[in-house]
């Protein structure tokens, strides 16, 4: 199974696993599954750190490197096709990072791991 982690899901896997449903924790431990993190999430985390809204126990580069090495996390690039697809996405959700992550999950056929129920307005079944 291929799963795209929403930004908070990625962070909670490290900092607050008690907030993660057992279904996702089990999937994360299963080596047959592949997990992805959008570059949009990396960008969002960097901005939140700079604004003082997020503190991490590792630098962002170290965190990404650790997760890639230890958990096989793959980074999902933002392609122009993802950006162009935003034009047909209704504005049920206003957050630009979440909108991009949603489009990426749809276009790349990835299950979306998120606690954000606003995604359900798009008919997306969340892996949560």
CNS distance restraints for C-alpha pairs under 8 A (distance, minus, plus):
assign (resid   1 and name CA) (resid  32 and name CA) 7.14 0.50 0.50
assign (resid   1 and name CA) (resid  33 and name CA) 4.75 0.50 0.50
assign (resid   1 and name CA) (resid  34 and name CA) 6.26 0.50 0.50
assign (resid   1 and name CA) (resid 111 and name CA) 7.90 0.50 0.50
assign (resid   2 and name CA) (resid  33 and name CA) 5.88 0.50 0.50
assign (resid   2 and name CA) (resid  34 and name CA) 4.81 0.50 0.50
assign (resid   2 and name CA) (resid  35 and name CA) 5.95 0.50 0.50
assign (resid   2 and name CA) (resid  36 and name CA) 7.53 0.50 0.50
assign (resid   2 and name CA) (resid 109 and name CA) 7.94 0.50 0.50
assign (resid   2 and name CA) (resid 110 and name CA) 5.33 0.50 0.50
assign (resid   2 and name CA) (resid 111 and name CA) 6.27 0.50 0.50
assign (resid   3 and name CA) (resid  33 and name CA) 7.52 0.50 0.50
assign (resid   3 and name CA) (resid  34 and name CA) 6.26 0.50 0.50
assign (resid   3 and name CA) (resid  35 and name CA) 4.92 0.50 0.50
assign (resid   3 and name CA) (resid  36 and name CA) 6.08 0.50 0.50
assign (resid   3 and name CA) (resid 110 and name CA) 5.19 0.50 0.50
assign (resid   3 and name CA) (resid 111 and name CA) 4.63 0.50 0.50
assign (resid   3 and name CA) (resid 112 and name CA) 5.85 0.50 0.50
assign (resid   3 and name CA) (resid 113 and name CA) 6.62 0.50 0.50
assign (resid   3 and name CA) (resid 127 and name CA) 7.90 0.50 0.50
assign (resid   4 and name CA) (resid  35 and name CA) 5.88 0.50 0.50
assign (resid   4 and name CA) (resid  36 and name CA) 4.65 0.50 0.50
assign (resid   4 and name CA) (resid  37 and name CA) 5.86 0.50 0.50
assign (resid   4 and name CA) (resid  38 and name CA) 7.43 0.50 0.50
assign (resid   4 and name CA) (resid 105 and name CA) 6.43 0.50 0.50
assign (resid   4 and name CA) (resid 110 and name CA) 5.82 0.50 0.50
assign (resid   4 and name CA) (resid 111 and name CA) 5.95 0.50 0.50
assign (resid   4 and name CA) (resid 112 and name CA) 4.98 0.50 0.50
assign (resid   4 and name CA) (resid 113 and name CA) 6.03 0.50 0.50
assign (resid   5 and name CA) (resid   9 and name CA) 5.69 0.50 0.50
assign (resid   5 and name CA) (resid  10 and name CA) 5.68 0.50 0.50
assign (resid   5 and name CA) (resid  35 and name CA) 6.98 0.50 0.50
assign (resid   5 and name CA) (resid  36 and name CA) 6.11 0.50 0.50
assign (resid   5 and name CA) (resid  37 and name CA) 5.54 0.50 0.50
assign (resid   5 and name CA) (resid  38 and name CA) 7.74 0.50 0.50
assign (resid   5 and name CA) (resid 112 and name CA) 6.18 0.50 0.50
assign (resid   5 and name CA) (resid 113 and name CA) 4.94 0.50 0.50
assign (resid   5 and name CA) (resid 114 and name CA) 6.74 0.50 0.50
assign (resid   6 and name CA) (resid  10 and name CA) 6.34 0.50 0.50
assign (resid   6 and name CA) (resid  37 and name CA) 7.28 0.50 0.50
assign (resid   6 and name CA) (resid  41 and name CA) 7.18 0.50 0.50
assign (resid   6 and name CA) (resid  98 and name CA) 7.65 0.50 0.50
assign (resid   6 and name CA) (resid 101 and name CA) 7.09 0.50 0.50
assign (resid   6 and name CA) (resid 112 and name CA) 6.99 0.50 0.50
assign (resid   6 and name CA) (resid 113 and name CA) 5.87 0.50 0.50
assign (resid   6 and name CA) (resid 114 and name CA) 5.30 0.50 0.50
assign (resid   7 and name CA) (resid  11 and name CA) 6.39 0.50 0.50
assign (resid   7 and name CA) (resid  37 and name CA) 7.67 0.50 0.50
assign (resid   7 and name CA) (resid  41 and name CA) 5.13 0.50 0.50
assign (resid   7 and name CA) (resid  42 and name CA) 7.88 0.50 0.50
assign (resid   7 and name CA) (resid  44 and name CA) 7.72 0.50 0.50
assign (resid   7 and name CA) (resid  45 and name CA) 7.57 0.50 0.50
assign (resid   8 and name CA) (resid  12 and name CA) 5.89 0.50 0.50
assign (resid   8 and name CA) (resid 114 and name CA) 7.42 0.50 0.50
assign (resid   9 and name CA) (resid  13 and name CA) 6.12 0.50 0.50
assign (resid   9 and name CA) (resid  20 and name CA) 7.25 0.50 0.50
assign (resid   9 and name CA) (resid 113 and name CA) 6.69 0.50 0.50
assign (resid   9 and name CA) (resid 114 and name CA) 6.03 0.50 0.50
assign (resid   9 and name CA) (resid 115 and name CA) 7.57 0.50 0.50
assign (resid  10 and name CA) (resid  14 and name CA) 7.21 0.50 0.50
assign (resid  10 and name CA) (resid  37 and name CA) 7.54 0.50 0.50
assign (resid  11 and name CA) (resid  15 and name CA) 6.08 0.50 0.50
assign (resid  11 and name CA) (resid  16 and name CA) 7.64 0.50 0.50
assign (resid  12 and name CA) (resid  16 and name CA) 4.45 0.50 0.50
assign (resid  12 and name CA) (resid  17 and name CA) 5.54 0.50 0.50
assign (resid  12 and name CA) (resid  19 and name CA) 6.77 0.50 0.50
assign (resid  12 and name CA) (resid  20 and name CA) 6.88 0.50 0.50
assign (resid  13 and name CA) (resid  17 and name CA) 4.91 0.50 0.50
assign (resid  13 and name CA) (resid  20 and name CA) 6.85 0.50 0.50
assign (resid  13 and name CA) (resid  25 and name CA) 7.90 0.50 0.50
assign (resid  16 and name CA) (resid  20 and name CA) 7.44 0.50 0.50
assign (resid  17 and name CA) (resid  25 and name CA) 7.90 0.50 0.50
assign (resid  20 and name CA) (resid  24 and name CA) 6.63 0.50 0.50
assign (resid  20 and name CA) (resid  25 and name CA) 6.64 0.50 0.50
assign (resid  20 and name CA) (resid 128 and name CA) 7.82 0.50 0.50
assign (resid  21 and name CA) (resid  25 and name CA) 6.45 0.50 0.50
assign (resid  21 and name CA) (resid 128 and name CA) 6.24 0.50 0.50
assign (resid  22 and name CA) (resid  26 and name CA) 5.94 0.50 0.50
assign (resid  23 and name CA) (resid  27 and name CA) 6.26 0.50 0.50
assign (resid  23 and name CA) (resid 128 and name CA) 6.95 0.50 0.50
assign (resid  24 and name CA) (resid  28 and name CA) 6.02 0.50 0.50
assign (resid  24 and name CA) (resid 113 and name CA) 7.61 0.50 0.50
assign (resid  24 and name CA) (resid 127 and name CA) 7.15 0.50 0.50
assign (resid  24 and name CA) (resid 128 and name CA) 6.28 0.50 0.50
assign (resid  25 and name CA) (resid  29 and name CA) 6.35 0.50 0.50
assign (resid  26 and name CA) (resid  30 and name CA) 6.35 0.50 0.50
assign (resid  27 and name CA) (resid  33 and name CA) 6.56 0.50 0.50
assign (resid  28 and name CA) (resid  33 and name CA) 7.06 0.50 0.50
assign (resid  28 and name CA) (resid  35 and name CA) 7.57 0.50 0.50
assign (resid  34 and name CA) (resid  72 and name CA) 7.33 0.50 0.50
assign (resid  34 and name CA) (resid  73 and name CA) 7.20 0.50 0.50
assign (resid  34 and name CA) (resid  74 and name CA) 7.72 0.50 0.50
assign (resid  35 and name CA) (resid  72 and name CA) 7.25 0.50 0.50
assign (resid  35 and name CA) (resid  73 and name CA) 5.29 0.50 0.50
assign (resid  35 and name CA) (resid  74 and name CA) 6.22 0.50 0.50
assign (resid  36 and name CA) (resid  73 and name CA) 5.65 0.50 0.50
assign (resid  36 and name CA) (resid  74 and name CA) 4.68 0.50 0.50
assign (resid  36 and name CA) (resid  75 and name CA) 5.60 0.50 0.50
assign (resid  36 and name CA) (resid  76 and name CA) 6.13 0.50 0.50
assign (resid  37 and name CA) (resid  41 and name CA) 6.64 0.50 0.50
assign (resid  37 and name CA) (resid  42 and name CA) 7.74 0.50 0.50
assign (resid  37 and name CA) (resid  73 and name CA) 7.05 0.50 0.50
assign (resid  37 and name CA) (resid  74 and name CA) 6.25 0.50 0.50
assign (resid  37 and name CA) (resid  75 and name CA) 4.98 0.50 0.50
assign (resid  37 and name CA) (resid  76 and name CA) 5.75 0.50 0.50
assign (resid  38 and name CA) (resid  42 and name CA) 6.84 0.50 0.50
assign (resid  38 and name CA) (resid  75 and name CA) 5.74 0.50 0.50
assign (resid  38 and name CA) (resid  76 and name CA) 4.53 0.50 0.50
assign (resid  38 and name CA) (resid  77 and name CA) 6.34 0.50 0.50
assign (resid  38 and name CA) (resid  78 and name CA) 7.27 0.50 0.50
assign (resid  38 and name CA) (resid 101 and name CA) 6.66 0.50 0.50
assign (resid  39 and name CA) (resid  43 and name CA) 6.17 0.50 0.50
assign (resid  39 and name CA) (resid  75 and name CA) 6.34 0.50 0.50
assign (resid  39 and name CA) (resid  76 and name CA) 5.87 0.50 0.50
assign (resid  39 and name CA) (resid  77 and name CA) 5.62 0.50 0.50
assign (resid  39 and name CA) (resid  78 and name CA) 6.42 0.50 0.50
assign (resid  40 and name CA) (resid  44 and name CA) 6.09 0.50 0.50
assign (resid  40 and name CA) (resid  78 and name CA) 7.22 0.50 0.50
assign (resid  40 and name CA) (resid  97 and name CA) 5.88 0.50 0.50
assign (resid  40 and name CA) (resid 100 and name CA) 7.24 0.50 0.50
assign (resid  40 and name CA) (resid 101 and name CA) 7.06 0.50 0.50
assign (resid  41 and name CA) (resid  45 and name CA) 6.07 0.50 0.50
assign (resid  41 and name CA) (resid  97 and name CA) 6.98 0.50 0.50
assign (resid  41 and name CA) (resid 101 and name CA) 7.97 0.50 0.50
assign (resid  42 and name CA) (resid  46 and name CA) 6.22 0.50 0.50
assign (resid  42 and name CA) (resid  60 and name CA) 8.00 0.50 0.50
assign (resid  43 and name CA) (resid  47 and name CA) 6.31 0.50 0.50
assign (resid  44 and name CA) (resid  48 and name CA) 6.24 0.50 0.50
assign (resid  44 and name CA) (resid  97 and name CA) 6.98 0.50 0.50
assign (resid  45 and name CA) (resid  49 and name CA) 6.12 0.50 0.50
assign (resid  45 and name CA) (resid  54 and name CA) 7.55 0.50 0.50
assign (resid  45 and name CA) (resid  60 and name CA) 7.86 0.50 0.50
assign (resid  46 and name CA) (resid  50 and name CA) 6.23 0.50 0.50
assign (resid  46 and name CA) (resid  60 and name CA) 7.23 0.50 0.50
assign (resid  47 and name CA) (resid  51 and name CA) 6.20 0.50 0.50
assign (resid  48 and name CA) (resid  52 and name CA) 6.22 0.50 0.50
assign (resid  48 and name CA) (resid  53 and name CA) 5.04 0.50 0.50
assign (resid  48 and name CA) (resid  54 and name CA) 5.43 0.50 0.50
assign (resid  49 and name CA) (resid  53 and name CA) 5.84 0.50 0.50
assign (resid  49 and name CA) (resid  54 and name CA) 4.80 0.50 0.50
assign (resid  49 and name CA) (resid  55 and name CA) 6.22 0.50 0.50
assign (resid  56 and name CA) (resid  60 and name CA) 7.58 0.50 0.50
assign (resid  58 and name CA) (resid  62 and name CA) 5.96 0.50 0.50
assign (resid  58 and name CA) (resid  63 and name CA) 5.76 0.50 0.50
assign (resid  59 and name CA) (resid  63 and name CA) 6.12 0.50 0.50
assign (resid  60 and name CA) (resid  64 and name CA) 6.18 0.50 0.50
assign (resid  61 and name CA) (resid  65 and name CA) 6.08 0.50 0.50
assign (resid  62 and name CA) (resid  66 and name CA) 5.97 0.50 0.50
assign (resid  63 and name CA) (resid  67 and name CA) 6.22 0.50 0.50
assign (resid  64 and name CA) (resid  68 and name CA) 6.09 0.50 0.50
assign (resid  65 and name CA) (resid  69 and name CA) 6.12 0.50 0.50
assign (resid  66 and name CA) (resid  70 and name CA) 5.81 0.50 0.50
assign (resid  66 and name CA) (resid  71 and name CA) 7.84 0.50 0.50
assign (resid  67 and name CA) (resid  71 and name CA) 5.19 0.50 0.50
assign (resid  67 and name CA) (resid  72 and name CA) 6.60 0.50 0.50
assign (resid  67 and name CA) (resid  73 and name CA) 5.68 0.50 0.50
assign (resid  68 and name CA) (resid  72 and name CA) 4.65 0.50 0.50
assign (resid  68 and name CA) (resid  73 and name CA) 4.34 0.50 0.50
assign (resid  68 and name CA) (resid  74 and name CA) 6.41 0.50 0.50
assign (resid  69 and name CA) (resid  73 and name CA) 7.46 0.50 0.50
assign (resid  78 and name CA) (resid  82 and name CA) 6.50 0.50 0.50
assign (resid  78 and name CA) (resid  83 and name CA) 7.64 0.50 0.50
assign (resid  78 and name CA) (resid 104 and name CA) 7.98 0.50 0.50
assign (resid  79 and name CA) (resid  83 and name CA) 6.78 0.50 0.50
assign (resid  80 and name CA) (resid  84 and name CA) 6.14 0.50 0.50
assign (resid  81 and name CA) (resid  85 and name CA) 6.09 0.50 0.50
assign (resid  82 and name CA) (resid  86 and name CA) 6.79 0.50 0.50
assign (resid  82 and name CA) (resid 100 and name CA) 6.98 0.50 0.50
assign (resid  82 and name CA) (resid 103 and name CA) 6.21 0.50 0.50
assign (resid  82 and name CA) (resid 104 and name CA) 6.07 0.50 0.50
assign (resid  82 and name CA) (resid 107 and name CA) 7.40 0.50 0.50
assign (resid  83 and name CA) (resid  87 and name CA) 7.76 0.50 0.50
assign (resid  83 and name CA) (resid 100 and name CA) 7.12 0.50 0.50
assign (resid  85 and name CA) (resid  89 and name CA) 6.98 0.50 0.50
assign (resid  85 and name CA) (resid 103 and name CA) 6.85 0.50 0.50
assign (resid  86 and name CA) (resid  99 and name CA) 7.31 0.50 0.50
assign (resid  86 and name CA) (resid 100 and name CA) 7.08 0.50 0.50
assign (resid  86 and name CA) (resid 103 and name CA) 6.86 0.50 0.50
assign (resid  92 and name CA) (resid 118 and name CA) 7.12 0.50 0.50
assign (resid  92 and name CA) (resid 121 and name CA) 6.52 0.50 0.50
assign (resid  92 and name CA) (resid 122 and name CA) 7.56 0.50 0.50
assign (resid  93 and name CA) (resid  98 and name CA) 7.53 0.50 0.50
assign (resid  93 and name CA) (resid  99 and name CA) 6.66 0.50 0.50
assign (resid  93 and name CA) (resid 118 and name CA) 6.28 0.50 0.50
assign (resid  93 and name CA) (resid 119 and name CA) 7.26 0.50 0.50
assign (resid  94 and name CA) (resid  98 and name CA) 7.97 0.50 0.50
assign (resid  94 and name CA) (resid  99 and name CA) 7.21 0.50 0.50
assign (resid  95 and name CA) (resid  99 and name CA) 6.15 0.50 0.50
assign (resid  96 and name CA) (resid 100 and name CA) 6.22 0.50 0.50
assign (resid  97 and name CA) (resid 101 and name CA) 6.20 0.50 0.50
assign (resid  98 and name CA) (resid 102 and name CA) 6.04 0.50 0.50
assign (resid  99 and name CA) (resid 103 and name CA) 6.30 0.50 0.50
assign (resid 100 and name CA) (resid 104 and name CA) 6.14 0.50 0.50
assign (resid 101 and name CA) (resid 105 and name CA) 6.20 0.50 0.50
assign (resid 102 and name CA) (resid 106 and name CA) 6.35 0.50 0.50
assign (resid 102 and name CA) (resid 112 and name CA) 7.50 0.50 0.50
assign (resid 102 and name CA) (resid 119 and name CA) 7.46 0.50 0.50
assign (resid 103 and name CA) (resid 107 and name CA) 6.03 0.50 0.50
assign (resid 104 and name CA) (resid 108 and name CA) 5.74 0.50 0.50
assign (resid 104 and name CA) (resid 109 and name CA) 7.99 0.50 0.50
assign (resid 104 and name CA) (resid 110 and name CA) 7.79 0.50 0.50
assign (resid 105 and name CA) (resid 109 and name CA) 5.67 0.50 0.50
assign (resid 105 and name CA) (resid 110 and name CA) 4.63 0.50 0.50
assign (resid 105 and name CA) (resid 111 and name CA) 6.31 0.50 0.50
assign (resid 105 and name CA) (resid 112 and name CA) 6.09 0.50 0.50
assign (resid 106 and name CA) (resid 110 and name CA) 6.49 0.50 0.50
assign (resid 111 and name CA) (resid 125 and name CA) 7.74 0.50 0.50
assign (resid 111 and name CA) (resid 126 and name CA) 6.82 0.50 0.50
assign (resid 111 and name CA) (resid 127 and name CA) 6.08 0.50 0.50
assign (resid 112 and name CA) (resid 125 and name CA) 7.58 0.50 0.50
assign (resid 112 and name CA) (resid 126 and name CA) 5.33 0.50 0.50
assign (resid 112 and name CA) (resid 127 and name CA) 5.56 0.50 0.50
assign (resid 113 and name CA) (resid 126 and name CA) 5.80 0.50 0.50
assign (resid 113 and name CA) (resid 127 and name CA) 4.63 0.50 0.50
assign (resid 113 and name CA) (resid 128 and name CA) 5.55 0.50 0.50
assign (resid 114 and name CA) (resid 126 and name CA) 6.34 0.50 0.50
assign (resid 114 and name CA) (resid 127 and name CA) 6.85 0.50 0.50
assign (resid 114 and name CA) (resid 128 and name CA) 6.06 0.50 0.50
assign (resid 115 and name CA) (resid 126 and name CA) 7.92 0.50 0.50
assign (resid 115 and name CA) (resid 128 and name CA) 6.48 0.50 0.50
assign (resid 117 and name CA) (resid 121 and name CA) 7.85 0.50 0.50
assign (resid 119 and name CA) (resid 123 and name CA) 7.36 0.50 0.50
assign (resid 119 and name CA) (resid 124 and name CA) 6.18 0.50 0.50
assign (resid 119 and name CA) (resid 126 and name CA) 7.76 0.50 0.50
assign (resid 120 and name CA) (resid 124 and name CA) 5.12 0.50 0.50
assign (resid 120 and name CA) (resid 125 and name CA) 6.63 0.50 0.50
assign (resid 120 and name CA) (resid 126 and name CA) 7.46 0.50 0.50
